[in-house]
Amino acid sequence: MTLHMSAPLSEGLSVFFPAYNDEPSIAALVQAVYDTLAPLTSEFEIIVVNDGSRDGTLAALAPLERSLNGRLRVVTHAVNRGYGAALRSGFAAARHPWIFYTDGDGQYDARELRDLLPHAVDGVGLVNGYKRTRQDPAHRIWIGKLYNAFVRGLFGIRLRDIDCDFRLLRRQLVTPDRLRADGGTICIEIAMLAETSGLDTVLVPVSHYPRLHGSSQFFRIRPLVTTFQELVRLYASRWKVVWPAVSKSSRTVEGE
């Protein structure tokens, strides 16, 4: 694939971070993505979806709302609604044709968005990161591998790292009426929509870092139950999650 000035820089880019009790990391992530994009384009916005945080997440963002030239908007859920609900709010709030999101906990380097941008060209719907090396405890690494293998086999998904939430995608793929999950299975919905869209998916290696604060939302009883229920629902309705004009030329390829 020939790399050149990417579509998001000319068409407009919305960046958002789902955040839940991410006070120690969220301000640095927002500042990093602003510093990355500001020299490249004026067509961007930054959104934080505060999913019912009980810590100082909102207070950490307040100075940036004032200092980043109006680029930052904060969408707040009064209570914690779950990862999928936070992503759906982010997609709904996005104003530009391209959307990038990653988690607010600091396990990804938001500046590596630069590595995804050149692959967002005509014919591409999703540019998805995959972890070079997963920096998590051994039990989470193995659970992640099993989950990825299970989901890829169950739904026939080609995406190699389904739970790598470092994604740049066309807004038209994730309009509010096309996503339903409140939990982590929203990532499966996104992959299915991308892979049935007739548009290519490009995979790009990204860095992954140890969690320095807080704990994963996924490894709790309520999210695990929600995920199981949503997997059952999504499997039952999998044939309905299709793009209106499916092309058999849709590909998943690895970027450099």
Contacts in CASP RR format, 6 or more apart in sequence:
PFRMAT RR
TARGET T0000
AUTHOR 0000-0000-0000
METHOD contacts of the structure
MODEL  1
MTLHMSAPLSEGLSVFFPAYNDEPSIAALVQAVYDTLAPLTSEFEIIVVN
DGSRDGTLAALAPLERSLNGRLRVVTHAVNRGYGAALRSGFAAARHPWIF
YTDGDGQYDARELRDLLPHAVDGVGLVNGYKRTRQDPAHRIWIGKLYNAF
VRGLFGIRLRDIDCDFRLLRRQLVTPDRLRADGGTICIEIAMLAETSGLD
TVLVPVSHYPRLHGSSQFFRIRPLVTTFQELVRLYASRWKVVWPAVSKSS
RTVEGE
1 119 0 8 1.000
1 121 0 8 1.000
1 202 0 8 1.000
1 253 0 8 1.000
1 255 0 8 1.000
3 118 0 8 1.000
3 119 0 8 1.000
3 256 0 8 1.000
4 118 0 8 1.000
4 121 0 8 1.000
6 117 0 8 1.000
6 118 0 8 1.000
6 119 0 8 1.000
6 120 0 8 1.000
6 121 0 8 1.000
7 97 0 8 1.000
7 98 0 8 1.000
7 120 0 8 1.000
7 121 0 8 1.000
7 122 0 8 1.000
8 41 0 8 1.000
8 96 0 8 1.000
8 97 0 8 1.000
8 98 0 8 1.000
8 100 0 8 1.000
8 117 0 8 1.000
8 120 0 8 1.000
8 168 0 8 1.000
9 40 0 8 1.000
9 41 0 8 1.000
9 43 0 8 1.000
9 117 0 8 1.000
10 41 0 8 1.000
10 43 0 8 1.000
11 43 0 8 1.000
11 96 0 8 1.000
11 97 0 8 1.000
11 98 0 8 1.000
12 41 0 8 1.000
12 43 0 8 1.000
12 44 0 8 1.000
12 96 0 8 1.000
12 97 0 8 1.000
12 98 0 8 1.000
13 37 0 8 1.000
13 41 0 8 1.000
13 43 0 8 1.000
13 44 0 8 1.000
13 45 0 8 1.000
13 96 0 8 1.000
13 98 0 8 1.000
13 99 0 8 1.000
13 100 0 8 1.000
14 44 0 8 1.000
14 45 0 8 1.000
14 47 0 8 1.000
14 93 0 8 1.000
14 94 0 8 1.000
14 95 0 8 1.000
14 96 0 8 1.000
14 98 0 8 1.000
14 99 0 8 1.000
14 100 0 8 1.000
14 171 0 8 1.000
15 33 0 8 1.000
15 37 0 8 1.000
15 44 0 8 1.000
15 45 0 8 1.000
15 46 0 8 1.000
15 47 0 8 1.000
15 99 0 8 1.000
15 100 0 8 1.000
15 101 0 8 1.000
15 110 0 8 1.000
15 113 0 8 1.000
16 46 0 8 1.000
16 47 0 8 1.000
16 48 0 8 1.000
16 49 0 8 1.000
16 90 0 8 1.000
16 93 0 8 1.000
16 94 0 8 1.000
16 99 0 8 1.000
16 100 0 8 1.000
16 101 0 8 1.000
17 26 0 8 1.000
17 29 0 8 1.000
17 30 0 8 1.000
17 46 0 8 1.000
17 47 0 8 1.000
17 48 0 8 1.000
17 49 0 8 1.000
17 101 0 8 1.000
17 102 0 8 1.000
17 103 0 8 1.000
17 104 0 8 1.000
17 110 0 8 1.000
18 49 0 8 1.000
18 51 0 8 1.000
18 83 0 8 1.000
18 84 0 8 1.000
18 86 0 8 1.000
18 87 0 8 1.000
18 90 0 8 1.000
18 101 0 8 1.000
18 103 0 8 1.000
18 104 0 8 1.000
19 26 0 8 1.000
19 48 0 8 1.000
19 49 0 8 1.000
19 50 0 8 1.000
19 51 0 8 1.000
19 53 0 8 1.000
19 57 0 8 1.000
19 86 0 8 1.000
19 104 0 8 1.000
20 50 0 8 1.000
20 51 0 8 1.000
20 52 0 8 1.000
20 53 0 8 1.000
20 57 0 8 1.000
20 80 0 8 1.000
20 82 0 8 1.000
20 86 0 8 1.000
20 217 0 8 1.000
21 53 0 8 1.000
21 54 0 8 1.000
21 55 0 8 1.000
21 57 0 8 1.000
21 214 0 8 1.000
22 53 0 8 1.000
22 55 0 8 1.000
22 57 0 8 1.000
22 104 0 8 1.000
22 105 0 8 1.000
22 106 0 8 1.000
23 53 0 8 1.000
23 55 0 8 1.000
23 56 0 8 1.000
23 57 0 8 1.000
23 59 0 8 1.000
23 60 0 8 1.000
24 212 0 8 1.000
24 213 0 8 1.000
25 104 0 8 1.000
25 105 0 8 1.000
25 106 0 8 1.000
25 212 0 8 1.000
25 213 0 8 1.000
26 48 0 8 1.000
26 57 0 8 1.000
26 60 0 8 1.000
26 61 0 8 1.000
26 104 0 8 1.000
27 60 0 8 1.000
27 61 0 8 1.000
27 63 0 8 1.000
27 64 0 8 1.000
28 106 0 8 1.000
29 102 0 8 1.000
29 104 0 8 1.000
29 106 0 8 1.000
29 110 0 8 1.000
30 46 0 8 1.000
30 48 0 8 1.000
30 61 0 8 1.000
30 64 0 8 1.000
30 68 0 8 1.000
30 72 0 8 1.000
31 64 0 8 1.000
31 68 0 8 1.000
32 109 0 8 1.000
32 110 0 8 1.000
32 111 0 8 1.000
33 46 0 8 1.000
33 110 0 8 1.000
33 111 0 8 1.000
33 113 0 8 1.000
34 46 0 8 1.000
34 64 0 8 1.000
34 68 0 8 1.000
34 71 0 8 1.000
34 72 0 8 1.000
35 111 0 8 1.000
36 110 0 8 1.000
36 111 0 8 1.000
36 113 0 8 1.000
36 114 0 8 1.000
37 44 0 8 1.000
37 113 0 8 1.000
43 96 0 8 1.000
44 71 0 8 1.000
44 96 0 8 1.000
45 71 0 8 1.000
45 72 0 8 1.000
45 73 0 8 1.000
45 94 0 8 1.000
45 95 0 8 1.000
45 96 0 8 1.000
46 68 0 8 1.000
46 71 0 8 1.000
46 72 0 8 1.000
46 73 0 8 1.000
47 72 0 8 1.000
47 73 0 8 1.000
47 74 0 8 1.000
47 75 0 8 1.000
47 90 0 8 1.000
47 93 0 8 1.000
47 94 0 8 1.000
48 57 0 8 1.000
48 61 0 8 1.000
48 72 0 8 1.000
48 73 0 8 1.000
48 74 0 8 1.000
48 75 0 8 1.000
49 75 0 8 1.000
49 76 0 8 1.000
49 77 0 8 1.000
49 86 0 8 1.000
49 87 0 8 1.000
49 89 0 8 1.000
49 90 0 8 1.000
49 93 0 8 1.000
50 57 0 8 1.000
50 58 0 8 1.000
50 61 0 8 1.000
50 74 0 8 1.000
50 75 0 8 1.000
50 76 0 8 1.000
50 77 0 8 1.000
51 77 0 8 1.000
51 80 0 8 1.000
51 81 0 8 1.000
51 82 0 8 1.000
51 83 0 8 1.000
51 85 0 8 1.000
51 86 0 8 1.000
51 89 0 8 1.000
52 76 0 8 1.000
52 77 0 8 1.000
52 78 0 8 1.000
52 79 0 8 1.000
52 80 0 8 1.000
52 81 0 8 1.000
53 80 0 8 1.000
58 74 0 8 1.000
58 76 0 8 1.000
61 72 0 8 1.000
61 74 0 8 1.000
64 72 0 8 1.000
65 72 0 8 1.000
65 73 0 8 1.000
65 74 0 8 1.000
73 93 0 8 1.000
75 89 0 8 1.000
75 90 0 8 1.000
75 93 0 8 1.000
77 85 0 8 1.000
77 86 0 8 1.000
77 89 0 8 1.000
81 182 0 8 1.000
82 182 0 8 1.000
82 183 0 8 1.000
82 217 0 8 1.000
82 223 0 8 1.000
82 226 0 8 1.000
83 182 0 8 1.000
83 183 0 8 1.000
83 184 0 8 1.000
83 186 0 8 1.000
83 217 0 8 1.000
83 218 0 8 1.000
83 223 0 8 1.000
84 179 0 8 1.000
84 181 0 8 1.000
84 182 0 8 1.000
84 183 0 8 1.000
84 184 0 8 1.000
84 186 0 8 1.000
85 182 0 8 1.000
85 183 0 8 1.000
87 101 0 8 1.000
87 179 0 8 1.000
87 186 0 8 1.000
88 176 0 8 1.000
88 179 0 8 1.000
88 182 0 8 1.000
88 186 0 8 1.000
90 101 0 8 1.000
91 99 0 8 1.000
91 171 0 8 1.000
91 174 0 8 1.000
91 175 0 8 1.000
91 176 0 8 1.000
91 179 0 8 1.000
92 176 0 8 1.000
94 171 0 8 1.000
96 171 0 8 1.000
97 170 0 8 1.000
97 171 0 8 1.000
97 172 0 8 1.000
98 120 0 8 1.000
98 168 0 8 1.000
98 169 0 8 1.000
98 170 0 8 1.000
98 171 0 8 1.000
99 168 0 8 1.000
99 169 0 8 1.000
99 170 0 8 1.000
99 171 0 8 1.000
99 174 0 8 1.000
100 113 0 8 1.000
100 116 0 8 1.000
100 167 0 8 1.000
100 168 0 8 1.000
100 169 0 8 1.000
101 165 0 8 1.000
101 167 0 8 1.000
102 108 0 8 1.000
102 110 0 8 1.000
102 165 0 8 1.000
102 166 0 8 1.000
102 167 0 8 1.000
103 165 0 8 1.000
105 211 0 8 1.000
105 213 0 8 1.000
105 214 0 8 1.000
106 209 0 8 1.000
106 211 0 8 1.000
106 212 0 8 1.000
107 135 0 8 1.000
107 208 0 8 1.000
107 209 0 8 1.000
107 210 0 8 1.000
107 211 0 8 1.000
108 165 0 8 1.000
108 166 0 8 1.000
108 206 0 8 1.000
108 207 0 8 1.000
108 208 0 8 1.000
108 209 0 8 1.000
109 206 0 8 1.000
109 207 0 8 1.000
109 209 0 8 1.000
112 166 0 8 1.000
112 206 0 8 1.000
112 207 0 8 1.000
113 168 0 8 1.000
115 204 0 8 1.000
115 206 0 8 1.000
116 127 0 8 1.000
116 129 0 8 1.000
116 166 0 8 1.000
116 168 0 8 1.000
116 204 0 8 1.000
117 168 0 8 1.000
119 127 0 8 1.000
119 168 0 8 1.000
119 202 0 8 1.000
119 204 0 8 1.000
119 255 0 8 1.000
120 127 0 8 1.000
120 168 0 8 1.000
123 199 0 8 1.000
123 200 0 8 1.000
124 199 0 8 1.000
124 200 0 8 1.000
124 201 0 8 1.000
124 202 0 8 1.000
125 169 0 8 1.000
125 170 0 8 1.000
125 173 0 8 1.000
125 194 0 8 1.000
125 197 0 8 1.000
125 199 0 8 1.000
125 200 0 8 1.000
125 201 0 8 1.000
126 167 0 8 1.000
126 168 0 8 1.000
126 169 0 8 1.000
126 170 0 8 1.000
126 173 0 8 1.000
126 190 0 8 1.000
126 194 0 8 1.000
126 199 0 8 1.000
126 201 0 8 1.000
126 202 0 8 1.000
127 167 0 8 1.000
127 168 0 8 1.000
127 169 0 8 1.000
127 201 0 8 1.000
127 202 0 8 1.000
127 204 0 8 1.000
128 159 0 8 1.000
128 161 0 8 1.000
128 164 0 8 1.000
128 166 0 8 1.000
128 167 0 8 1.000
128 168 0 8 1.000
128 194 0 8 1.000
128 201 0 8 1.000
128 202 0 8 1.000
128 203 0 8 1.000
128 204 0 8 1.000
129 161 0 8 1.000
129 164 0 8 1.000
129 166 0 8 1.000
129 167 0 8 1.000
129 203 0 8 1.000
129 204 0 8 1.000
129 205 0 8 1.000
129 206 0 8 1.000
130 160 0 8 1.000
130 161 0 8 1.000
130 164 0 8 1.000
130 203 0 8 1.000
130 204 0 8 1.000
130 205 0 8 1.000
130 206 0 8 1.000
131 161 0 8 1.000
131 164 0 8 1.000
131 205 0 8 1.000
131 206 0 8 1.000
131 207 0 8 1.000
131 208 0 8 1.000
132 205 0 8 1.000
132 206 0 8 1.000
132 207 0 8 1.000
132 208 0 8 1.000
133 208 0 8 1.000
134 140 0 8 1.000
134 141 0 8 1.000
134 144 0 8 1.000
134 208 0 8 1.000
135 208 0 8 1.000
135 209 0 8 1.000
135 210 0 8 1.000
136 208 0 8 1.000
136 210 0 8 1.000
136 211 0 8 1.000
140 216 0 8 1.000
140 219 0 8 1.000
144 163 0 8 1.000
147 162 0 8 1.000
147 163 0 8 1.000
148 160 0 8 1.000
148 161 0 8 1.000
148 162 0 8 1.000
148 163 0 8 1.000
151 157 0 8 1.000
151 162 0 8 1.000
151 188 0 8 1.000
151 231 0 8 1.000
152 158 0 8 1.000
152 159 0 8 1.000
152 162 0 8 1.000
154 231 0 8 1.000
154 235 0 8 1.000
155 188 0 8 1.000
155 191 0 8 1.000
155 192 0 8 1.000
155 234 0 8 1.000
155 235 0 8 1.000
155 238 0 8 1.000
157 188 0 8 1.000
157 191 0 8 1.000
157 192 0 8 1.000
157 195 0 8 1.000
158 195 0 8 1.000
158 201 0 8 1.000
158 252 0 8 1.000
159 191 0 8 1.000
159 194 0 8 1.000
159 195 0 8 1.000
159 201 0 8 1.000
159 203 0 8 1.000
159 252 0 8 1.000
160 203 0 8 1.000
161 203 0 8 1.000
162 187 0 8 1.000
162 188 0 8 1.000
162 191 0 8 1.000
163 187 0 8 1.000
164 206 0 8 1.000
164 208 0 8 1.000
165 187 0 8 1.000
166 206 0 8 1.000
167 190 0 8 1.000
169 190 0 8 1.000
169 194 0 8 1.000
170 199 0 8 1.000
173 190 0 8 1.000
173 193 0 8 1.000
173 194 0 8 1.000
173 197 0 8 1.000
173 199 0 8 1.000
174 190 0 8 1.000
174 193 0 8 1.000
178 189 0 8 1.000
178 193 0 8 1.000
178 241 0 8 1.000
179 186 0 8 1.000
179 189 0 8 1.000
179 190 0 8 1.000
180 189 0 8 1.000
180 233 0 8 1.000
181 188 0 8 1.000
181 189 0 8 1.000
181 230 0 8 1.000
181 234 0 8 1.000
182 226 0 8 1.000
182 230 0 8 1.000
183 223 0 8 1.000
183 226 0 8 1.000
183 227 0 8 1.000
183 230 0 8 1.000
184 218 0 8 1.000
184 223 0 8 1.000
184 226 0 8 1.000
184 227 0 8 1.000
184 230 0 8 1.000
185 227 0 8 1.000
185 230 0 8 1.000
185 231 0 8 1.000
185 234 0 8 1.000
188 231 0 8 1.000
188 234 0 8 1.000
189 234 0 8 1.000
189 241 0 8 1.000
192 238 0 8 1.000
192 241 0 8 1.000
193 241 0 8 1.000
193 243 0 8 1.000
194 201 0 8 1.000
195 201 0 8 1.000
195 250 0 8 1.000
195 252 0 8 1.000
196 241 0 8 1.000
196 242 0 8 1.000
196 243 0 8 1.000
196 246 0 8 1.000
196 250 0 8 1.000
197 243 0 8 1.000
197 246 0 8 1.000
197 247 0 8 1.000
197 250 0 8 1.000
198 243 0 8 1.000
198 245 0 8 1.000
198 246 0 8 1.000
198 247 0 8 1.000
198 249 0 8 1.000
198 250 0 8 1.000
199 247 0 8 1.000
199 250 0 8 1.000
200 250 0 8 1.000
200 251 0 8 1.000
200 252 0 8 1.000
200 253 0 8 1.000
201 250 0 8 1.000
201 251 0 8 1.000
201 252 0 8 1.000
201 253 0 8 1.000
202 252 0 8 1.000
202 253 0 8 1.000
202 254 0 8 1.000
202 255 0 8 1.000
203 252 0 8 1.000
203 253 0 8 1.000
203 254 0 8 1.000
203 255 0 8 1.000
204 254 0 8 1.000
204 255 0 8 1.000
217 223 0 8 1.000
218 224 0 8 1.000
218 227 0 8 1.000
234 241 0 8 1.000
END
